[in-house]
Amino acid sequence: QTALEASRMRTTPKVMREKYFSAGSQFVECGDLHRAAMCFQNAHDFLFAAIAFEKIGKLEEASGQYVRAQEANDASRCLEEIGMFGRAVRVLVDFEFFDRAIDCLHRYEIKVQKLKQEGRAVPAVLIENKPSNVHSEANLCYRSANFYYSRGNMDKAIEAIQRLKNTDDQVLFLQEKGFYEKAAEILRKEGKIEQAAQLLLRCGETDKALECAKHGPHKPMVAFIHLCLSRRYESDEHNLEKVKFHAERALMVYTELEDYNGQAQAKLLLGKHTKNEKQIKAACRDFRNVKPPNEAGELECYIVHATIMKGLKTLKDYYQIVRNIALGLRILDVLSNPNIEYSDRHQLYLSFYGLELDLVRDQVTWYPHQYPLCNHIMETKEMKGKHFVSLDRVTAVGALERLYLSQIKIWAQMAKVWLEEYTLSHLLCIRYQEGQLCSADCRYMHRPYESTQERNAALDSLVCSVYLDYSMQTGMEKLDKNKHKKSDSDESSWNAVEKLLDFVLP
């Protein structure tokens, strides 16, 4: 009677629900749980409806009511009891109970495995209600870990991801979320010492990386970490001894391994901070011995050498400056034109600055803790504090090009001024040769050459000027073809050639 009255009160929903609840309670007292469940459902008292349905064995209906009552665990339990594991897992996932969903998935696997071991057929309900591939254990572990991570519960996030059976997947997640030391610990336990050391190195734990690498036959990694430690300390003038110590250790191992590129980098660091020209020249030779030659490293040697020298005083010094310009322009040509014929050299030049090239994505990755050399070239405010930075290749190459072009411009201007002054002071004045009087401020020579050597000095200076003009002209033309801005200076002129011809064929 009460239920009938409730059905007639649709215009007053609140009163209607109260009547349905009252009717449901009366049906419970009478033992008619099915009708009680229907009344509780209409009264929107979903929990009581679910309990009533469950008591009479209607577990699927009970599950639906538990869901509406926000009781995901009970909803999943009911579905699991009738073999609907797929839906049971899905309910838990929908409520973000990922750990419980994994447990439910395990129970399904155990149940099916047990039936097979006993030689019994797997019931159709279990086959038809198998958990979806979308809800695989790996997927659920990832979602669970991400869930905890997004809420700042790092311990639970790590615990969740460690439920993954595949350690590579664990490491990948931990790396993505910045848990480098935890990832390295897993790798170390798996015996992947070199990978663990590299991971620690990339996240800035250089000392720990070195300690890790020493536990095994990983000499190249040990040498590389010593090199990174040396680079790390070179920014602090009070740590010169540490720079030398680690560079020497790196050099010792690289020499044993006959690694010319590694030897060159260690020697360059030593020469740079001890102002040892001999060491820098040795580094330069080693860079040339790499196959293909590491011209980026070679040029860096020249840059360092120029900074520690007390001054450029001789024509020989300026010949070297012009060679450096030609070398820098060759490197620029390769960087700005990464055709297949240049690909090895292109990657080699990028790697000198710690830029790992991904040819598929056309991106570079840079690890600041490994290659601080690149900090002043690449670093922006957005990059500060990051363990690795990904840039598109064009941006990275553009930064290197600006570095090279600025240095080339300085060298070219310096060489041009010096060579002009030197050449004028070693060429005979035309008016003097014609027997005419000349002004007092004339900068040409006003006496005959006293030796062949003196005349050759004038010739050498003219040849050097031609070399400078040629290098700048051809180098900038190539850059222009590669769609780079052409120099607006007058390096493209061939005045030096005219002067040389006048000297040789007066």
C-alpha positions as CSV (number, residue, x, y, z in Angstrom):
1,Q,0.0,0.0,0.0
2,T,2.8,2.4,0.9
3,A,4.7,1.7,-2.3
4,L,1.5,2.3,-4.3
5,E,1.0,5.7,-2.5
6,A,4.6,6.6,-3.3
7,S,4.1,5.9,-7.0
8,R,1.3,8.5,-7.1
9,M,3.5,11.3,-5.7
10,R,5.6,12.2,-8.7
11,T,4.9,15.9,-8.3
12,T,6.5,15.9,-4.9
13,P,9.8,14.0,-5.4
14,K,11.0,14.4,-1.8
15,V,7.8,13.0,-0.3
16,M,7.8,10.3,-2.9
17,R,11.3,9.1,-1.9
18,E,10.4,9.1,1.8
19,K,7.3,7.0,1.0
20,Y,9.4,4.5,-1.0
21,F,12.0,4.3,1.8
22,S,9.2,3.6,4.2
23,A,7.8,0.9,1.9
24,G,11.2,-0.6,1.5
25,S,11.6,-0.9,5.3
26,Q,8.2,-2.6,5.5
27,F,9.2,-5.1,2.8
28,V,12.4,-5.9,4.7
29,E,10.3,-6.6,7.8
30,C,8.1,-8.9,5.8
31,G,11.2,-10.6,4.3
32,D,10.4,-9.5,0.7
33,L,13.9,-8.3,-0.1
34,H,13.4,-8.0,-3.8
35,R,10.6,-5.5,-3.5
36,A,12.5,-3.8,-0.7
37,A,15.5,-3.4,-3.0
38,M,13.2,-1.9,-5.7
39,C,11.7,0.5,-3.2
40,F,15.1,1.6,-1.9
41,Q,16.3,2.1,-5.4
42,N,13.3,4.4,-6.2
43,A,14.0,6.2,-2.9
44,H,17.6,6.8,-4.2
45,D,18.9,5.0,-1.2
46,F,21.3,3.0,-3.3
47,L,23.3,1.4,-0.6
48,F,20.3,-0.2,1.0
49,A,19.1,-1.3,-2.4
50,A,22.5,-2.9,-3.1
51,I,22.5,-4.7,0.2
52,A,19.0,-6.1,-0.4
53,F,19.9,-7.2,-3.9
54,E,23.1,-8.9,-2.6
55,K,21.2,-10.8,0.1
56,I,18.9,-12.4,-2.5
57,G,21.9,-13.3,-4.7
58,K,21.3,-10.7,-7.5
59,L,24.9,-9.7,-7.5
60,E,25.0,-8.0,-10.9
61,E,22.1,-5.7,-9.8
62,A,23.7,-5.2,-6.4
63,S,26.9,-4.1,-8.2
64,G,25.1,-1.4,-10.1
65,Q,23.6,0.0,-6.9
66,Y,26.9,-0.1,-5.1
67,V,28.4,1.9,-8.0
68,R,25.6,4.5,-7.6
69,A,26.3,4.5,-3.9
70,Q,30.0,5.2,-4.7
71,E,31.0,1.9,-3.1
72,A,33.4,0.7,-5.7
73,N,35.0,-2.1,-3.7
74,D,31.7,-3.8,-2.9
75,A,30.6,-3.3,-6.5
76,S,33.7,-5.0,-7.8
77,R,33.5,-7.8,-5.2
78,C,29.9,-8.6,-6.4
79,L,31.0,-8.8,-10.0
80,E,34.0,-10.8,-9.2
81,E,31.9,-13.4,-7.3
82,I,29.9,-14.1,-10.5
83,G,33.0,-14.3,-12.7
84,M,32.7,-10.8,-14.3
85,F,36.3,-9.9,-13.7
86,G,36.5,-7.6,-16.7
87,R,33.7,-5.4,-15.3
88,A,35.1,-5.8,-11.8
89,V,38.5,-4.4,-12.8
90,R,36.8,-1.6,-14.8
91,V,34.8,-0.4,-11.9
92,L,37.9,-0.1,-9.7
93,V,39.7,1.7,-12.5
94,D,36.8,4.2,-12.9
95,F,37.1,5.0,-9.3
96,E,40.9,5.2,-9.6
97,F,41.5,2.3,-7.2
98,F,44.4,1.0,-9.4
99,D,46.1,-1.1,-6.8
100,R,43.0,-3.0,-6.0
101,A,42.3,-3.4,-9.8
102,I,45.8,-5.0,-10.1
103,D,44.9,-7.4,-7.2
104,C,41.6,-8.3,-8.9
105,L,43.5,-8.9,-12.2
106,H,45.9,-11.2,-10.3
107,R,43.0,-13.2,-8.8
108,Y,41.6,-13.7,-12.3
109,E,44.9,-15.0,-13.6
110,I,45.3,-17.3,-10.6
111,K,41.8,-18.6,-11.0
112,V,42.2,-19.4,-14.7
113,Q,45.6,-20.9,-14.2
114,K,44.3,-23.2,-11.4
115,L,41.5,-24.5,-13.6
116,K,43.9,-25.3,-16.4
117,Q,46.4,-27.0,-14.0
118,E,43.5,-29.2,-12.7
119,G,42.6,-30.0,-16.3
120,R,39.2,-28.4,-16.0
121,A,37.5,-26.3,-18.7
122,V,37.5,-22.5,-18.1
123,P,33.9,-21.4,-17.7
124,A,32.4,-19.3,-20.5
125,V,31.7,-16.5,-18.1
126,L,35.4,-16.2,-17.3
127,I,36.3,-16.2,-21.0
128,E,33.7,-13.7,-22.0
129,N,34.5,-11.4,-19.0
130,K,38.3,-11.5,-19.3
131,P,39.8,-8.2,-18.3
132,S,40.5,-5.9,-21.3
133,N,44.0,-5.5,-22.7
134,V,43.6,-1.8,-21.8
135,H,43.6,-2.9,-18.2
136,S,46.8,-4.9,-18.4
137,E,49.0,-5.1,-15.3
138,A,51.6,-2.8,-16.9
139,N,49.0,-0.2,-17.8
140,L,47.4,-0.3,-14.3
141,C,50.8,0.0,-12.6
142,Y,51.6,3.1,-14.7
143,R,48.2,4.6,-14.0
144,S,48.6,3.9,-10.3
145,A,52.1,5.4,-10.2
146,N,50.9,8.5,-12.1
147,F,47.9,8.8,-9.8
148,Y,50.1,9.0,-6.7
149,Y,52.7,11.1,-8.4
150,S,50.1,13.7,-9.4
151,R,49.0,13.9,-5.8
152,G,52.5,14.4,-4.5
153,N,52.8,10.9,-2.8
154,M,56.2,10.0,-4.2
155,D,56.8,7.0,-2.0
156,K,53.5,5.4,-3.1
157,A,54.3,6.3,-6.7
158,I,57.6,4.4,-6.5
159,E,56.0,1.5,-4.7
160,A,53.3,1.3,-7.4
161,I,55.7,1.3,-10.4
162,Q,57.9,-1.3,-8.7
163,R,55.0,-3.7,-9.1
164,L,55.8,-3.8,-12.8
165,K,57.5,-7.1,-13.8
166,N,59.7,-5.4,-16.5
167,T,62.5,-3.5,-14.8
168,D,63.1,-1.5,-18.0
169,D,59.6,-0.1,-17.8
170,Q,60.2,0.7,-14.1
171,V,63.4,2.6,-15.0
172,L,61.7,4.5,-17.8
173,F,58.9,5.8,-15.6
174,L,61.3,6.7,-12.8
175,Q,63.5,8.6,-15.3
176,E,60.5,10.5,-16.7
177,K,59.5,11.6,-13.2
178,G,62.9,12.5,-12.1
179,F,63.6,9.6,-9.7
180,Y,67.1,9.1,-11.1
181,E,68.8,7.6,-8.1
182,K,66.0,5.1,-7.6
183,A,66.2,4.1,-11.3
184,A,69.9,3.8,-11.0
185,E,69.5,1.5,-8.0
186,I,67.2,-0.8,-10.0
187,L,69.7,-0.9,-12.8
188,R,72.6,-1.6,-10.4
189,K,70.6,-4.6,-8.9
190,E,70.1,-5.9,-12.5
191,G,73.8,-5.8,-13.1
192,K,73.5,-2.9,-15.6
193,I,76.3,-0.9,-13.9
194,E,77.2,1.2,-16.9
195,Q,73.6,2.3,-17.5
196,A,73.3,3.1,-13.8
197,A,76.4,5.2,-13.8
198,Q,75.4,7.1,-16.9
199,L,72.0,7.8,-15.3
200,L,73.6,9.2,-12.1
201,L,76.0,11.2,-14.2
202,R,73.2,12.8,-16.2
203,C,71.3,13.8,-13.1
204,G,74.3,15.6,-11.6
205,E,75.3,12.9,-9.1
206,T,78.8,12.7,-10.7
207,D,80.7,11.4,-7.7
208,K,78.1,8.6,-7.1
209,A,78.3,7.8,-10.8
210,L,82.1,7.4,-10.6
211,E,81.7,5.1,-7.6
212,C,79.1,3.1,-9.4
213,A,81.2,2.7,-12.6
214,K,84.2,1.5,-10.7
215,H,82.3,-1.7,-9.7
216,G,82.9,-3.5,-13.0
217,P,85.0,-3.5,-16.2
218,H,83.7,-0.2,-17.5
219,K,86.9,1.7,-18.2
220,P,85.4,4.0,-20.9
221,M,82.7,5.1,-18.5
222,V,85.1,5.6,-15.7
223,A,87.3,7.8,-17.9
224,F,84.3,9.8,-19.2
225,I,83.1,10.5,-15.7
226,H,86.6,11.7,-14.7
227,L,86.4,14.0,-17.7
228,C,83.0,15.3,-16.6
229,L,84.2,15.9,-13.1
230,S,87.1,17.8,-14.5
231,R,84.8,20.0,-16.6
232,R,82.5,20.5,-13.5
233,Y,85.4,21.9,-11.4
234,E,86.9,24.1,-14.1
235,S,84.2,26.8,-13.5
236,D,85.7,27.3,-10.0
237,E,89.2,28.8,-10.0
238,H,89.7,27.4,-6.5
239,N,89.4,23.8,-7.7
240,L,92.3,23.8,-10.2
241,E,93.9,20.8,-8.5
242,K,90.6,18.8,-8.9
243,V,90.5,19.8,-12.6
244,K,94.0,18.5,-13.1
245,F,93.4,15.4,-11.0
246,H,90.4,14.2,-12.9
247,A,91.8,15.2,-16.3
248,E,94.9,13.2,-15.6
249,R,92.9,10.1,-14.5
250,A,90.8,10.4,-17.6
251,L,93.9,10.7,-19.8
252,M,95.5,7.7,-18.2
253,V,92.5,5.5,-18.9
254,Y,91.9,6.9,-22.4
255,T,95.6,6.3,-23.3
256,E,95.3,2.7,-22.1
257,L,92.2,2.3,-24.3
258,E,93.9,4.1,-27.3
259,D,90.9,6.4,-27.5
260,Y,92.3,9.5,-29.3
261,N,89.2,11.6,-28.9
262,G,89.1,11.0,-25.2
263,Q,92.9,11.6,-24.9
264,A,92.5,14.9,-26.8
265,Q,89.7,16.2,-24.5
266,A,91.7,15.3,-21.4
267,K,94.8,17.0,-22.8
268,L,92.9,20.0,-23.8
269,L,91.5,20.4,-20.2
270,L,95.0,20.0,-18.8
271,G,96.6,22.4,-21.2
272,K,93.9,25.0,-20.7
273,H,94.2,25.1,-17.0
274,T,97.9,24.7,-16.7
275,K,98.6,27.0,-19.6
276,N,100.7,24.3,-21.2
277,E,101.1,25.0,-24.9
278,K,102.7,21.6,-25.5
279,Q,99.7,19.8,-24.0
280,I,97.3,21.8,-26.2
281,K,99.2,21.0,-29.3
282,A,99.2,17.3,-28.4
283,A,95.4,17.5,-27.9
284,C,95.1,19.1,-31.4
285,R,97.1,16.3,-32.9
286,D,94.9,13.7,-31.2
287,F,91.7,15.4,-32.5
288,R,93.2,15.1,-36.0
289,N,93.9,11.4,-35.5
290,V,90.2,10.6,-34.8
291,K,88.4,9.1,-37.8
292,P,86.9,11.2,-39.1
293,P,89.0,14.0,-37.7
294,N,87.3,16.0,-34.9
295,E,87.8,19.5,-36.4
296,A,85.5,21.0,-33.8
297,G,87.9,19.8,-31.1
298,E,90.8,21.0,-33.1
299,L,89.4,24.5,-33.5
300,E,88.7,24.6,-29.7
301,C,92.4,23.8,-29.2
302,Y,93.3,26.8,-31.3
303,I,90.9,29.1,-29.4
304,V,92.3,28.0,-26.1
305,H,95.8,28.3,-27.4
306,A,95.1,31.9,-28.6
307,T,93.8,32.9,-25.2
308,I,96.7,31.7,-23.2
309,M,99.4,33.1,-25.5
310,K,100.8,36.5,-24.5
311,G,100.1,37.9,-27.9
312,L,100.3,37.3,-31.6
313,K,103.5,38.8,-32.9
314,T,104.7,36.9,-35.9
315,L,103.5,36.2,-39.4
316,K,103.5,32.5,-38.5
317,D,101.0,33.3,-35.8
318,Y,98.7,35.0,-38.2
319,Y,99.0,32.2,-40.8
320,Q,97.6,30.0,-38.0
321,I,94.8,32.5,-37.4
322,V,93.8,32.4,-41.1
323,R,94.0,28.6,-41.0
324,N,91.6,28.7,-38.0
325,I,89.2,30.9,-39.9
326,A,89.3,28.4,-42.8
327,L,88.7,25.5,-40.4
328,G,85.8,27.3,-38.7
329,L,84.1,28.0,-42.0
330,R,84.5,24.4,-43.0
331,I,82.8,23.3,-39.8
332,L,80.0,25.9,-40.4
333,D,79.5,24.4,-43.9
334,V,79.1,20.9,-42.4
335,L,76.8,22.1,-39.6
336,S,74.5,24.1,-41.9
337,N,74.4,21.4,-44.6
338,P,73.9,18.0,-43.0
339,N,73.7,16.0,-46.2
340,I,74.4,12.3,-46.1
341,E,78.0,12.9,-47.2
342,Y,78.6,15.0,-44.1
343,S,76.4,13.1,-41.6
344,D,79.2,11.5,-39.6
345,R,81.1,14.8,-39.3
346,H,77.9,16.7,-38.5
347,Q,77.2,14.4,-35.6
348,L,80.8,14.4,-34.5
349,Y,80.9,18.2,-34.3
350,L,77.6,18.2,-32.3
351,S,78.8,15.5,-30.0
352,F,81.9,17.6,-29.1
353,Y,79.5,20.0,-27.4
354,G,77.5,17.2,-25.9
355,L,74.6,17.4,-28.3
356,E,73.2,14.0,-29.2
357,L,71.4,14.0,-32.5
358,D,68.2,12.2,-33.1
359,L,68.0,12.0,-36.9
360,V,64.4,10.7,-36.9
361,R,63.0,13.6,-34.9
362,D,65.6,16.1,-36.1
363,Q,66.3,17.0,-32.5
364,V,69.3,17.2,-30.2
365,T,69.5,16.3,-26.5
366,W,72.0,18.0,-24.2
367,Y,73.0,16.9,-20.7
368,P,74.3,20.0,-18.9
369,H,76.0,17.9,-16.1
370,Q,78.0,16.0,-18.7
371,Y,78.9,18.9,-21.0
372,P,79.0,22.2,-19.1
373,L,81.1,23.5,-22.0
374,C,77.9,24.1,-23.8
375,N,76.3,26.1,-21.0
376,H,77.3,29.6,-22.3
377,I,76.2,28.6,-25.8
378,M,72.8,27.0,-25.2
379,E,71.5,27.8,-21.7
380,T,68.4,29.9,-21.3
381,K,66.3,30.6,-18.2
382,E,64.0,27.7,-19.1
383,M,66.9,25.3,-19.2
384,K,68.3,26.1,-15.8
385,G,68.2,23.3,-13.3
386,K,67.2,20.7,-15.9
387,H,69.1,17.4,-16.1
388,F,68.6,17.2,-19.9
389,V,67.3,19.6,-22.6
390,S,65.8,18.7,-25.9
391,L,66.1,21.2,-28.8
392,D,65.3,21.0,-32.4
393,R,68.5,20.6,-34.5
394,V,68.1,23.9,-36.3
395,T,68.1,25.9,-33.0
396,A,71.1,24.0,-31.6
397,V,73.1,24.4,-34.8
398,G,72.1,28.1,-35.0
399,A,73.6,28.7,-31.5
400,L,76.9,27.0,-32.6
401,E,77.0,29.0,-35.8
402,R,76.7,32.2,-33.9
403,L,79.5,31.1,-31.7
404,Y,81.8,30.3,-34.6
405,L,80.9,33.4,-36.7
406,S,81.6,35.7,-33.8
407,Q,85.0,34.1,-33.3
408,I,85.7,34.2,-37.0
409,K,84.8,37.8,-37.2
410,I,87.2,38.7,-34.4
411,W,90.0,36.7,-36.0
412,A,89.4,38.1,-39.5
413,Q,89.4,41.7,-38.4
414,M,92.5,41.2,-36.3
415,A,94.3,39.4,-39.1
416,K,93.3,42.0,-41.7
417,V,94.6,44.9,-39.6
418,W,97.9,43.2,-38.7
419,L,98.6,41.9,-42.1
420,E,97.9,45.3,-43.7
421,E,100.3,47.0,-41.4
422,Y,102.9,44.2,-41.7
423,T,102.7,44.1,-45.5
424,L,103.0,47.9,-45.9
425,S,106.1,47.9,-43.8
426,H,107.7,45.2,-45.9
427,L,106.8,46.5,-49.4
428,L,109.0,48.9,-51.3
429,C,107.4,52.3,-51.9
430,I,106.6,52.8,-55.6
431,R,107.6,56.4,-55.5
432,Y,110.9,55.4,-53.9
433,Q,111.5,52.8,-56.6
434,E,110.9,55.5,-59.3
435,G,113.4,57.8,-57.6
436,Q,110.8,60.3,-56.5
437,L,110.5,62.0,-53.1
438,C,107.8,60.6,-50.8
439,S,105.8,62.1,-48.0
440,A,107.1,61.7,-44.4
441,D,104.1,59.7,-43.3
442,C,104.4,57.0,-46.0
443,R,104.4,53.6,-44.3
444,Y,106.1,51.7,-47.2
445,M,109.8,50.8,-47.1
446,H,112.2,53.4,-48.5
447,R,115.3,51.2,-48.8
448,P,116.2,48.2,-51.0
449,Y,115.8,44.7,-49.7
450,E,118.9,43.6,-48.0
451,S,118.3,39.8,-48.5
452,T,116.1,37.3,-50.2
453,Q,114.7,36.5,-46.8
454,E,113.5,40.0,-46.3
455,R,111.9,40.0,-49.8
456,N,110.2,36.6,-49.0
457,A,108.7,38.1,-45.8
458,A,106.8,40.6,-48.0
459,L,105.8,37.8,-50.4
460,D,104.6,35.6,-47.5
461,S,102.5,38.4,-46.0
462,L,100.8,38.9,-49.4
463,V,100.1,35.2,-49.7
464,C,98.7,35.1,-46.2
465,S,96.4,38.1,-47.1
466,V,95.2,36.2,-50.3
467,Y,94.6,33.1,-48.1
468,L,92.5,35.2,-45.8
469,D,90.5,36.7,-48.6
470,Y,90.0,33.3,-50.3
471,S,88.9,31.6,-47.0
472,M,86.4,34.3,-46.2
473,Q,85.1,34.6,-49.8
474,T,84.6,30.9,-50.4
475,G,83.4,30.2,-46.9
476,M,80.8,32.9,-46.8
477,E,79.6,31.9,-50.3
478,K,78.9,28.4,-49.1
479,L,77.1,29.7,-46.1
480,D,75.0,31.9,-48.3
481,K,74.0,28.9,-50.4
482,N,72.9,27.1,-47.2
483,K,70.5,30.1,-46.6
484,H,72.6,31.9,-44.1
485,K,73.0,35.6,-43.9
486,K,75.9,36.8,-46.1
487,S,78.5,38.8,-44.4
488,D,78.1,42.5,-45.0
489,S,81.8,43.2,-44.5
490,D,84.3,43.6,-47.4
491,E,86.0,40.2,-46.8
492,S,84.7,39.1,-50.2
493,S,87.0,41.5,-52.1
494,W,90.1,40.3,-53.9
495,N,92.4,43.3,-53.2
496,A,95.1,41.0,-51.8
497,V,95.4,39.1,-55.0
498,E,95.9,42.3,-57.0
499,K,98.7,43.3,-54.5
500,L,100.3,39.9,-54.8
501,L,100.3,40.1,-58.6
502,D,101.7,43.6,-58.5
503,F,104.5,42.4,-56.3
504,V,105.3,39.2,-58.3
505,L,104.8,40.9,-61.7
506,P,105.7,44.6,-61.2
